[in-house]
Amino acid sequence: MKILSEAQLDSLLIGAQTIEEDGLGLKVARLSNGDFLKLYRRKRLLSSALWSPPARRFARNAERLRQLGIAAPVIEELMLIPSRKLNAVQYCPLPGDTLRNRWRRLDDSTRESDVEQFGTFLGQLHQLGIYFRSLHLGNVLKLPDGGLGLIDLSDMKIENRPLAPWKRRRNLQHILRYQEDSNWLLQLHRTAWIRGYSSSCGKTAAARFSRDLSRIQP
């Protein structure tokens, strides 16, 4: 990882646009050259971030996803800013819009097709062993070529076999935490979602998927 001083970080951020921040400061910025800079703050003295920085996990997951044929950001640089207890990843962002933003603009018929595609994509992730614990409609992008891609990748593990049923349920629980998303996926387009998932995983997994939806339905 490249070591940066505070002055070097400040220089990198000249002309940057804030994309996300919290009470502790900047989290994501769009740099003047169009790249994104995602900052991770170590909040405790003893933390897993010491030996497994989130920025490194983000970069590793992005590379592995692309190897598996899943669109993900291209990493430009990994950085460590010791004086501010920060690690960071600079990357070229994927083009496109999040499914959540896109679906707000669509009519029901067009959204129905999108939901089925998302079901197919979700099933593909599960079959490839991709356990994206923070998966939701705000970190899945609809790309200009019509495909789907993933962003915000540090909270992910990629296994060498399809996901176990309990991990699939955990993914569903996270996706359905958001009322707006739950309304689209469970109320308006449930059948299309299941149909898409079935096309990737088969009838047995789709039946379990449907049962899981019924159990966690609000």
Disulfide bonds with the S-S distance in Angstrom:
none
